[in-house]
Amino acid sequence: MSETAETRVVAVLDDIFFASKIKEAAKSTGVNVEILKNTNGLIESLTSAPPTLIIVDLNSKKFNALDLIEELKSSQKLKNISTLGYLPHVQEELKKEAIEAGFDIVMPRSRFSRELKQILKEYNT
């Protein structure tokens, strides 16, 4: 079985600090998280092995998170996957745009960090 097929949670981000934080939380909770640094081939890989949750850094400089969510939500096979975006708490306009674009949950980075273990446990089904 491939790595992607076993993955329960996918995180798309290019921030090394948060990648490390997510890996640490995944290890301590026993949740299998795949960290992706870009969106190349993402839709195809998710379609072949849909995860239970997709976590996205809304503040990424390497990809457009709003375009990504619109593409995910327009896919018949992927539209029902839970999506969580996180961002700096001061980016209220981006938060509003992310919700309008289709993110299920949008939260400040501080809350995401604080609740990360619980979030991973919730989506580890």
Summary of the structure (lengths in Angstrom):
residues: 125
radius of gyration: 13.3
end to end distance: 18.0
largest distance: 41.8
contacts: 381
relative contact order: 0.20
helix: 47%
strand: 18%
